Amino acid sequence: MDFTDGMQQASLPLGLSMGLTKDDKVVENYDKLTEYEKEQLIAQSKDVKSKDEMQQLIQKLNDGESMM
């Protein structure tokens, strides 16, 4: 899977990347995000300090919540 969507060599933090690969609904919701929302999600994921925080962020995406 390629989650860069045209961004110059953008790479997702490992925890976010792993979370995206575990659930088709999460991938579907990620694909629906605007470029700005994807950037916000990536920025938020870089600030995550624990596995639980990353799971909460992935759960937000799974639930279709805004990344703003």
Helices and strands as residue ranges (DSSP letters): H 14-21, H 24-32, H 35-46, H 51-63
